[in-house]
Amino acid sequence: MTRPESRSSASGPYAEWRDKLAAVASYGTRGGNRAVAQLRGVLQGLHMRIIDQNLELVVTDADVDEDEQLTDVAATLQPFTGQVRPVDAQLTELLTDDQQ
């Protein structure tokens, strides 16, 4: 038999994330789309509200130094600024709807 406090703590993380908005950002040599698919499954399991738009950034070996740090953040991320706008718009719309 499970004690009530055990049940409550086990469902805590689930209840905390349920119905929260989620946007997914990934990076990789091809944008990290496989990671996005896996993460979306986890977020769906938590019953989060995942927006349709993703940020999929391509970062290659040429973009990083020997410590795997971006050598020029602005230049690396600049091609993806157009992806940010639809994500921002969708999040803003859904958050605004939640407040009404």
HELIX and SHEET records of a PDB file:
HELIX    1   1 PRO A    4  TRP A   17  1                                  14    
HELIX    2   2 ASN A   33  GLY A   45  1                                  13    
HELIX    3   3 ASP A   61  ASP A   63  5                                   3    
HELIX    4   4 VAL A   73  LEU A   77  1                                   5    
HELIX    5   5 GLN A   78  PHE A   80  5                                   3    
HELIX    6   6 THR A   81  GLN A   99  1                                  19    
SHEET    1   A 2 LEU A  21  GLY A  28  0                                        
SHEET    2   A 2 ARG A  49  VAL A  58  1                                        
END                                                                             
